[in-house]
């Protein structure tokens, strides 16, 4: 605040609570106003106004020997006049109760602006950070409408100028940038100017991550054909029920630096891990991946499976048929055995993780390591156009398409899949023509 005063800039301070002692300390220190979080009722809004206002409107204690009173260099009347005219009270609406009371909160005299805390609002409304979820959009629009009716400005936090323009189009008048986000964007822009290494380091261990209702057996054909012992770290996608938690579990078990290869759900988790730990994931291969939320028909199918799994084990066959349409033994048989061994409880957790998947496309430019996208030409679970899109949005990605292959190329076309991975990993063919290398 001292620096801002020296530059002639007014300051708003987001206080931890709207209680009178906290608000008094901030205003006496020279703030032009306060931002009060989680105001969800008329009473909460009125209390914030009272804490920030001198009598008769409020209960703020009077003192001149403070920065706000220019250390006594102003008069009593002048200090009271400036406080009445300029002290700003902003209330944050970020709960379902606040949305229901938005019209009344906006109408409280002395509330100068409404702050939409979109992430907290989303967490309260739908249980995850999803500002584009229909229920969250409806709640956001209700607050915007209440503010417009009361003639009160709206503010919110944004990450980019494009996002600020979008909010401006919705009716918001103030966009708040978070300094660490701006710093991170600057460093990312600088990093993009550095030369990129498009080849994995052949000396690093390779971590293999199975997909939904799969275990390490899904990789057996690849390991056998590559003629190399790959470091298979148990990612344990059966213990967590969100992509983020699965990525954290993977990173907790993985070596300090490694090459990461994931299939299907394991590929989505691998993308999240690469974004969370770019200094550790040196290269990434994603097989049959999708960076968008599930398609509507797939979500419907998974909801049916979730209901079936909740009732008993009979859904295993239905799941195998959905990912391997028309496939016969031994491929379908192995898929069925893996699914049965992974089990019902893990299936429910993995289906929950699939259900709560968010759109990753806006973040994938942050994956800076070399990436191989292996696409199944006939994949009905992760359609080819989505896998092609994935390769297009990641800066150092290249696409390899398996002709005539579905969602389980690891089982349907192990020779072609192994060849693609072997070439990408830089493995030399041995006398039999199978790629091999010395690696432990």
RODO-2510 file (C-alpha; in nm, 4 decimals, decimal comma):
residues 440
     n   res          X          Y          Z
     1     x     0,0000     0,0000     0,0000
     2     x     0,2910     0,2361     0,0644
     3     x     0,4196     0,1751    -0,2877
     4     x     0,0716     0,2291    -0,4308
     5     x     0,0277     0,5559    -0,2412
     6     x     0,3640     0,6761    -0,3730
     7     x     0,2387     0,6086    -0,7279
     8     x    -0,1042     0,7613    -0,6701
     9     x    -0,2858     0,4270    -0,6954
    10     x    -0,5796     0,3333    -0,4699
    11     x    -0,5687    -0,0186    -0,3247
    12     x    -0,8310    -0,2799    -0,2459
    13     x    -0,7439    -0,5445     0,0139
    14     x    -0,9084    -0,8855     0,0215
    15     x    -0,9558    -0,9429     0,3928
    16     x    -0,9809    -1,2969     0,5349
    17     x    -1,3141    -1,2123     0,7000
    18     x    -1,5427    -0,9136     0,7214
    19     x    -1,5186    -0,8767     1,0998
    20     x    -1,4874    -0,5188     1,2298
    21     x    -1,1305    -0,5359     1,3751
    22     x    -0,9841    -0,6775     1,0532
    23     x    -1,1604    -0,4276     0,8269
    24     x    -1,0661    -0,1393     1,0620
    25     x    -0,6957    -0,2329     1,0557
    26     x    -0,6872    -0,2496     0,6751
    27     x    -0,8714     0,0808     0,6228
    28     x    -0,6667     0,2636     0,8863
    29     x    -0,3539     0,1393     0,7083
    30     x    -0,4627     0,3305     0,3985
    31     x    -0,6621     0,0904     0,1829
    32     x    -0,9250     0,2493    -0,0371
    33     x    -1,1558    -0,0418     0,0297
    34     x    -1,2008    -0,4061     0,1203
    35     x    -1,3035    -0,7203    -0,0650
    36     x    -1,4928    -0,9548     0,1684
    37     x    -1,5051    -1,3256     0,0724
    38     x    -1,7956    -1,5709     0,0978
    39     x    -2,0733    -1,3215     0,1595
    40     x    -2,3869    -1,5297     0,1193
    41     x    -2,6621    -1,3252     0,2846
    42     x    -2,7973    -0,9746     0,3266
    43     x    -2,6795    -0,9833     0,6872
    44     x    -2,3230    -1,0647     0,5822
    45     x    -2,3238    -0,7820     0,3267
    46     x    -2,4685    -0,5353     0,5753
    47     x    -2,2108    -0,6330     0,8389
    48     x    -1,9282    -0,5704     0,5907
    49     x    -2,0662    -0,2247     0,5144
    50     x    -2,0988    -0,1458     0,8862
    51     x    -1,7419    -0,2571     0,9545
    52     x    -1,6129    -0,0254     0,6803
    53     x    -1,8279     0,2793     0,7610
    54     x    -1,8254     0,5421     1,0332
    55     x    -2,1495     0,6125     1,2244
    56     x    -2,4327     0,6612     1,1607
    57     x    -2,4107     0,4018     0,8786
    58     x    -2,1580     0,1779     1,0508
    59     x    -1,9418     0,1097     1,3526
    60     x    -1,5868     0,1829     1,2366
    61     x    -1,3749     0,3304     1,5152
    62     x    -1,2421     0,6817     1,4507
    63     x    -0,8741     0,7743     1,4510
    64     x    -0,6641     1,0321     1,2669
    65     x    -0,3135     0,9280     1,3704
    66     x    -0,3039     0,6591     1,1020
    67     x    -0,1927     0,6453     0,7376
    68     x    -0,5606     0,6881     0,6375
    69     x    -0,5747     1,0067     0,8468
    70     x    -0,2409     1,1247     0,7025
    71     x    -0,0910     1,0799     1,0503
    72     x    -0,3131     1,3612     1,1838
    73     x    -0,2355     1,6080     0,9042
    74     x    -0,6021     1,6234     0,7978
    75     x    -0,9069     1,7502     0,9859
    76     x    -1,1785     1,5417     1,1437
    77     x    -1,4406     1,6650     0,8979
    78     x    -1,2163     1,6132     0,5949
    79     x    -1,1289     1,2578     0,7011
    80     x    -1,4968     1,1710     0,7544
    81     x    -1,5909     1,3227     0,4179
    82     x    -1,3223     1,1325     0,2262
    83     x    -1,4128     0,8061     0,4017
    84     x    -1,7828     0,8478     0,3228
    85     x    -1,7168     0,9309    -0,0426
    86     x    -1,4381     0,6939    -0,1327
    87     x    -1,4189     0,3829     0,0888
    88     x    -1,5225     0,0896    -0,1296
    89     x    -1,6895    -0,2310    -0,0119
    90     x    -1,6821    -0,5292    -0,2464
    91     x    -1,8560    -0,8531    -0,1503
    92     x    -1,7599    -1,1884    -0,3009
    93     x    -2,0485    -1,4128    -0,4072
    94     x    -1,9123    -1,7679    -0,4341
    95     x    -2,1684    -1,9983    -0,2724
    96     x    -2,5091    -2,1374    -0,3720
    97     x    -2,6691    -1,9416    -0,0879
    98     x    -2,5163    -1,6210    -0,2235
    99     x    -2,6652    -1,6837    -0,5678
   100     x    -3,0107    -1,7353    -0,4164
   101     x    -2,9768    -1,4060    -0,2264
   102     x    -2,7933    -1,2157    -0,5017
   103     x    -3,0741    -0,9671    -0,5735
   104     x    -3,1038    -0,8722    -0,2054
   105     x    -2,7245    -0,8586    -0,1508
   106     x    -2,6810    -0,6330    -0,4539
   107     x    -2,9461    -0,4011    -0,3134
   108     x    -2,7703    -0,3427     0,0206
   109     x    -2,6818     0,0251     0,0525
   110     x    -2,3072     0,0677     0,0837
   111     x    -2,2167    -0,2410    -0,1197
   112     x    -2,0241    -0,0906    -0,4091
   113     x    -1,9529    -0,3976    -0,6253
   114     x    -2,0084    -0,7724    -0,6513
   115     x    -1,7135    -1,0073    -0,6979
   116     x    -1,7945    -1,3413    -0,8637
   117     x    -1,5582    -1,6037    -0,7192
   118     x    -1,6135    -1,8477    -1,0054
   119     x    -1,3894    -2,1346    -0,8900
   120     x    -1,5323    -2,1489    -0,5377
   121     x    -1,8812    -2,1117    -0,6830
   122     x    -1,8188    -2,4060    -0,9165
   123     x    -1,6841    -2,6195    -0,6316
   124     x    -1,9961    -2,5499    -0,4281
   125     x    -2,2401    -2,6002    -0,7163
   126     x    -2,0955    -2,9005    -0,9035
   127     x    -1,8124    -3,0211    -0,6778
   128     x    -1,5262    -2,9378    -0,9158
   129     x    -1,3570    -2,6380    -1,0785
   130     x    -1,5670    -2,6202    -1,3949
   131     x    -1,6717    -2,2670    -1,4805
   132     x    -1,8378    -2,3828    -1,8033
   133     x    -2,0671    -2,6391    -1,6377
   134     x    -2,4317    -2,5486    -1,7136
   135     x    -2,5270    -2,5154    -1,3455
   136     x    -2,2280    -2,2862    -1,2806
   137     x    -2,3050    -2,0737    -1,5874
   138     x    -2,6633    -2,0350    -1,4646
   139     x    -2,5404    -1,9283    -1,1190
   140     x    -2,2909    -1,6829    -1,2716
   141     x    -2,5592    -1,5298    -1,4933
   142     x    -2,7950    -1,4930    -1,1956
   143     x    -2,5340    -1,2818    -1,0136
   144     x    -2,4647    -1,0753    -1,3263
   145     x    -2,8378    -1,0102    -1,3641
   146     x    -2,8737    -0,9119    -0,9989
   147     x    -2,5824    -0,6690    -1,0282
   148     x    -2,7211    -0,5141    -1,3461
   149     x    -3,0640    -0,4673    -1,1851
   150     x    -2,9080    -0,2935    -0,8833
   151     x    -2,6664    -0,0887    -1,0983
   152     x    -2,3646    -0,2403    -0,9239
   153     x    -2,0416    -0,3244    -1,1114
   154     x    -1,9100    -0,6820    -1,1235
   155     x    -1,5493    -0,7952    -1,0930
   156     x    -1,3774    -1,1311    -1,1239
   157     x    -1,0346    -1,2917    -1,1577
   158     x    -0,9011    -1,3645    -1,5078
   159     x    -0,5860    -1,5255    -1,6465
   160     x    -0,5595    -1,3704    -1,9928
   161     x    -0,6728    -1,0594    -2,1832
   162     x    -0,8984    -1,2844    -2,3917
   163     x    -1,0711    -1,4029    -2,0758
   164     x    -1,1059    -1,0425    -1,9601
   165     x    -1,2753    -0,9501    -2,2895
   166     x    -1,5120    -1,2435    -2,2544
   167     x    -1,6155    -1,1306    -1,9060
   168     x    -1,6529    -0,7755    -2,0312
   169     x    -1,8953    -0,9066    -2,2921
   170     x    -2,0921    -1,0724    -2,0127
   171     x    -2,1183    -0,7434    -1,8247
   172     x    -1,8252    -0,7462    -1,5821
   173     x    -1,6494    -0,4103    -1,5439
   174     x    -1,3365    -0,5038    -1,3468
   175     x    -1,0879    -0,7810    -1,4338
   176     x    -0,8343    -0,8829    -1,1708
   177     x    -0,5083    -1,0465    -1,2774
   178     x    -0,3147    -1,2620    -1,0289
   179     x     0,0540    -1,1679    -1,0306
   180     x     0,1931    -1,5260    -1,0124
   181     x    -0,0171    -1,6196    -1,3180
   182     x     0,1295    -1,3291    -1,5154
   183     x     0,4808    -1,4271    -1,4079
   184     x     0,4213    -1,7900    -1,5053
   185     x     0,2888    -1,6842    -1,8470
   186     x     0,6000    -1,4725    -1,9013
   187     x     0,8319    -1,7610    -1,8150
   188     x     0,6358    -1,9976    -2,0410
   189     x     0,6638    -1,7505    -2,3279
   190     x     1,0382    -1,7280    -2,2692
   191     x     1,0709    -2,1073    -2,2546
   192     x     0,8992    -2,1411    -2,5940
   193     x     1,1881    -1,9575    -2,7533
   194     x     1,4354    -2,2249    -2,6419
   195     x     1,5323    -2,5090    -2,8780
   196     x     1,3378    -2,8291    -2,8196
   197     x     1,4741    -3,1829    -2,8145
   198     x     1,2308    -3,4009    -3,0096
   199     x     1,3794    -3,7371    -2,9110
   200     x     1,3425    -3,9217    -2,5778
   201     x     1,6547    -3,9847    -2,3739
   202     x     1,7253    -4,3583    -2,4251
   203     x     1,9005    -4,3865    -2,0890
   204     x     1,5913    -4,3020    -1,8820
   205     x     1,3499    -4,5594    -1,7361
   206     x     1,0158    -4,5972    -1,9104
   207     x     0,7011    -4,5922    -1,6967
   208     x     0,3984    -4,7693    -1,8467
   209     x     0,0476    -4,6713    -1,7331
   210     x    -0,2469    -4,9034    -1,8137
   211     x    -0,5934    -4,7766    -1,8993
   212     x    -0,9353    -4,8290    -1,7453
   213     x    -0,9949    -5,1853    -1,6214
   214     x    -0,6450    -5,2826    -1,7357
   215     x    -0,3378    -5,4025    -1,5504
   216     x     0,0261    -5,4604    -1,6425
   217     x    -0,0657    -5,7510    -1,8735
   218     x    -0,1871    -5,5039    -2,1348
   219     x     0,1805    -5,4162    -2,1952
   220     x     0,3139    -5,7736    -2,2137
   221     x     0,3099    -5,7933    -2,5918
   222     x     0,4904    -5,4617    -2,6261
   223     x     0,7626    -5,5492    -2,3756
   224     x     0,8125    -5,8891    -2,5411
   225     x     0,8408    -5,7401    -2,8901
   226     x     1,0735    -5,4601    -2,7899
   227     x     1,3100    -5,7151    -2,6376
   228     x     1,3875    -5,4792    -2,3503
   229     x     1,3069    -5,4694    -1,9810
   230     x     1,1012    -5,1562    -1,9299
   231     x     1,0638    -5,0047    -1,5852
   232     x     0,6983    -5,0716    -1,5123
   233     x     0,6024    -4,8611    -1,2116
   234     x     0,2605    -4,9522    -1,0671
   235     x     0,0629    -4,6333    -1,1232
   236     x    -0,2348    -4,7772    -0,9297
   237     x    -0,5148    -4,6216    -1,1271
   238     x    -0,7450    -4,8390    -0,9158
   239     x    -0,7044    -4,6408    -0,5930
   240     x    -0,8209    -4,2885    -0,6867
   241     x    -1,1380    -4,1426    -0,8317
   242     x    -1,0085    -3,8329    -1,0120
   243     x    -0,7546    -3,7676    -1,2874
   244     x    -0,5628    -3,5313    -1,0616
   245     x    -0,5326    -3,7798    -0,7750
   246     x    -0,4301    -4,0548    -1,0164
   247     x    -0,1548    -3,8305    -1,1552
   248     x    -0,0334    -3,7552    -0,8032
   249     x    -0,0204    -4,1289    -0,7232
   250     x     0,1704    -4,1957    -1,0446
   251     x     0,4274    -3,9253    -0,9683
   252     x     0,4672    -4,0484    -0,6108
   253     x     0,5800    -4,3896    -0,7395
   254     x     0,7790    -4,2810    -1,0453
   255     x     1,1578    -4,2272    -1,0691
   256     x     1,3003    -3,8724    -1,0462
   257     x     1,3162    -3,8425    -1,4299
   258     x     1,1531    -4,0805    -1,6728
   259     x     0,9792    -4,1430    -2,0044
   260     x     0,6035    -4,1877    -1,9633
   261     x     0,3792    -4,4072    -2,1807
   262     x     0,0061    -4,4288    -2,1097
   263     x    -0,2969    -4,5933    -2,2694
   264     x    -0,6535    -4,4560    -2,2748
   265     x    -0,7401    -4,3411    -1,9180
   266     x    -0,3723    -4,3965    -1,8362
   267     x    -0,2855    -4,1597    -2,1229
   268     x    -0,5115    -3,8880    -1,9835
   269     x    -0,3508    -3,9351    -1,6413
   270     x    -0,0074    -3,9235    -1,8076
   271     x    -0,0908    -3,5899    -1,9720
   272     x    -0,1909    -3,4526    -1,6323
   273     x     0,1325    -3,5852    -1,4784
   274     x     0,3400    -3,4209    -1,7531
   275     x     0,1680    -3,0892    -1,6842
   276     x     0,2200    -3,1240    -1,3089
   277     x     0,5843    -3,2327    -1,3214
   278     x     0,7423    -3,1067    -1,6473
   279     x     1,0885    -3,1239    -1,4909
   280     x     1,0470    -3,4995    -1,4337
   281     x     0,8631    -3,6242    -1,7441
   282     x     1,1325    -3,6146    -2,0143
   283     x     0,9152    -3,7578    -2,2924
   284     x     0,5563    -3,8768    -2,3249
   285     x     0,3715    -4,1251    -2,5448
   286     x    -0,0092    -4,1329    -2,5299
   287     x    -0,2037    -4,4171    -2,6902
   288     x    -0,5739    -4,3774    -2,7709
   289     x    -0,6019    -4,0580    -2,5670
   290     x    -0,8599    -3,7793    -2,5591
   291     x    -0,8047    -3,4345    -2,4096
   292     x    -1,1730    -3,3356    -2,4127
   293     x    -1,4462    -3,4390    -2,1695
   294     x    -1,6191    -3,7628    -2,2751
   295     x    -1,8680    -3,7494    -2,5619
   296     x    -2,2340    -3,7472    -2,4579
   297     x    -2,2978    -4,0985    -2,5834
   298     x    -1,9878    -4,2262    -2,4032
   299     x    -2,0914    -4,0535    -2,0810
   300     x    -2,4316    -4,2169    -2,1105
   301     x    -2,2702    -4,5557    -2,1671
   302     x    -2,0412    -4,5079    -1,8667
   303     x    -2,3338    -4,4016    -1,6491
   304     x    -2,5083    -4,7272    -1,7441
   305     x    -2,1918    -4,9216    -1,6694
   306     x    -2,1559    -4,7453    -1,3335
   307     x    -2,5085    -4,8525    -1,2448
   308     x    -2,4402    -5,2080    -1,3582
   309     x    -2,1095    -5,2256    -1,1688
   310     x    -2,2889    -5,0997    -0,8585
   311     x    -2,5261    -5,3937    -0,8833
   312     x    -2,2674    -5,6630    -0,9493
   313     x    -1,9953    -5,7921    -1,1823
   314     x    -2,2173    -5,8508    -1,4858
   315     x    -2,1074    -5,5328    -1,6673
   316     x    -1,7602    -5,6646    -1,7555
   317     x    -1,8777    -5,8208    -2,0802
   318     x    -2,0637    -5,5050    -2,1791
   319     x    -1,7496    -5,2970    -2,1242
   320     x    -1,5324    -5,5340    -2,3316
   321     x    -1,7858    -5,5212    -2,6145
   322     x    -1,7895    -5,1397    -2,6072
   323     x    -1,4118    -5,1024    -2,6452
   324     x    -1,3555    -5,4067    -2,8684
   325     x    -1,6549    -5,4270    -3,1011
   326     x    -1,6342    -5,7483    -3,3000
   327     x    -1,3085    -5,8658    -3,1404
   328     x    -1,2749    -6,2348    -3,0612
   329     x    -1,0424    -6,4359    -2,8412
   330     x    -0,7704    -6,4126    -2,7327
   331     x    -0,7900    -6,0294    -2,7349
   332     x    -1,1385    -6,0046    -2,5832
   333     x    -1,0570    -6,2849    -2,3422
   334     x    -0,7528    -6,1059    -2,2019
   335     x    -0,9464    -5,7782    -2,1780
   336     x    -1,2194    -5,9566    -1,9841
   337     x    -0,9739    -6,1241    -1,7448
   338     x    -0,7947    -5,7956    -1,6724
   339     x    -1,1262    -5,6200    -1,6084
   340     x    -1,2409    -5,8959    -1,3740
   341     x    -0,9122    -5,8852    -1,1831
   342     x    -0,9138    -5,5057    -1,1505
   343     x    -1,2534    -5,5472    -0,9870
   344     x    -1,5805    -5,3738    -0,9214
   345     x    -1,4644    -5,1149    -0,6644
   346     x    -1,1770    -4,9979    -0,8853
   347     x    -1,4154    -4,9860    -1,1821
   348     x    -1,6457    -4,7495    -0,9943
   349     x    -1,3534    -4,5245    -0,9006
   350     x    -1,2244    -4,5177    -1,2577
   351     x    -1,5707    -4,4422    -1,3955
   352     x    -1,5966    -4,1515    -1,1515
   353     x    -1,2616    -4,0209    -1,2759
   354     x    -1,3868    -4,0498    -1,6334
   355     x    -1,7117    -3,8718    -1,5450
   356     x    -1,5325    -3,5743    -1,3870
   357     x    -1,2770    -3,5268    -1,6666
   358     x    -1,2363    -3,1651    -1,7762
   359     x    -1,1265    -3,0120    -2,1049
   360     x    -0,7446    -3,0169    -2,1110
   361     x    -0,6933    -2,8517    -2,4498
   362     x    -0,6290    -2,5052    -2,3113
   363     x    -0,3453    -2,6397    -2,0939
   364     x    -0,1695    -2,8718    -2,3356
   365     x     0,0502    -2,6011    -2,4858
   366     x     0,2328    -2,6309    -2,1537
   367     x     0,3550    -2,9833    -2,2396
   368     x     0,7047    -2,9040    -2,3632
   369     x     0,8624    -3,2502    -2,3818
   370     x     0,8652    -3,4674    -2,6974
   371     x     0,5264    -3,6389    -2,7399
   372     x     0,4122    -3,9319    -2,9512
   373     x     0,0369    -3,9697    -3,0113
   374     x    -0,0592    -4,3211    -3,1247
   375     x    -0,4049    -4,3205    -3,2819
   376     x    -0,6370    -4,6077    -3,3689
   377     x    -0,7979    -4,5436    -3,7063
   378     x    -1,1174    -4,7251    -3,5994
   379     x    -1,1229    -4,6193    -3,2325
   380     x    -1,4840    -4,5622    -3,1208
   381     x    -1,3926    -4,4652    -2,7622
   382     x    -1,1346    -4,1962    -2,8475
   383     x    -1,2233    -4,1058    -3,2077
   384     x    -0,9363    -4,0306    -3,4491
   385     x    -1,0320    -3,6641    -3,4878
   386     x    -0,9842    -3,6118    -3,1143
   387     x    -0,6467    -3,7855    -3,1192
   388     x    -0,5419    -3,5772    -3,4210
   389     x    -0,6516    -3,2654    -3,2338
   390     x    -0,4408    -3,3738    -2,9368
   391     x    -0,1310    -3,3987    -3,1572
   392     x    -0,2079    -3,0580    -3,3068
   393     x    -0,2295    -2,8638    -2,9796
   394     x     0,0866    -3,0054    -2,8157
   395     x     0,3924    -2,8167    -2,9464
   396     x     0,6382    -3,1092    -2,9823
   397     x     0,3936    -3,3853    -3,0741
   398     x     0,3890    -3,6180    -3,3696
   399     x     0,1047    -3,8483    -3,4706
   400     x     0,1243    -4,2156    -3,5635
   401     x    -0,1990    -4,3781    -3,6875
   402     x    -0,2556    -4,7548    -3,6712
   403     x    -0,4591    -4,8442    -3,9796
   404     x    -0,7637    -5,0611    -3,9150
   405     x    -0,7048    -5,0553    -3,5386
   406     x    -0,9526    -4,9798    -3,2617
   407     x    -0,9121    -4,8624    -2,9025
   408     x    -0,6867    -5,1454    -2,7813
   409     x    -0,3963    -5,1359    -3,0250
   410     x    -0,1774    -5,2856    -2,7532
   411     x    -0,3765    -5,6087    -2,7906
   412     x    -0,5208    -5,5752    -3,1405
   413     x    -0,1974    -5,4773    -3,3213
   414     x     0,0960    -5,5371    -3,0831
   415     x     0,3514    -5,5632    -3,3679
   416     x     0,2642    -5,2259    -3,5181
   417     x     0,2269    -5,0588    -3,1776
   418     x     0,5643    -5,1912    -3,0605
   419     x     0,7288    -5,0773    -3,3833
   420     x     0,5947    -4,7237    -3,3408
   421     x     0,7053    -4,7056    -2,9780
   422     x     1,0417    -4,8648    -3,0530
   423     x     1,1207    -4,6172    -3,3287
   424     x     1,0182    -4,3270    -3,1044
   425     x     1,2260    -4,4586    -2,8142
   426     x     1,5288    -4,4914    -3,0410
   427     x     1,5670    -4,8667    -2,9942
   428     x     1,7897    -5,0417    -3,2470
   429     x     1,6540    -5,3528    -3,4243
   430     x     1,8384    -5,6735    -3,3355
   431     x     1,9243    -5,9578    -3,5760
   432     x     1,5635    -6,0788    -3,5707
   433     x     1,4375    -5,7348    -3,6681
   434     x     1,2875    -5,6682    -3,3230
   435     x     1,3919    -5,3455    -3,1525
   436     x     1,6160    -5,3935    -2,8525
   437     x     1,8376    -5,1982    -2,6163
   438     x     2,0232    -5,2424    -2,2913
   439     x     1,7998    -5,0928    -2,0258
   440     x     1,6999    -5,1820    -1,6741
***
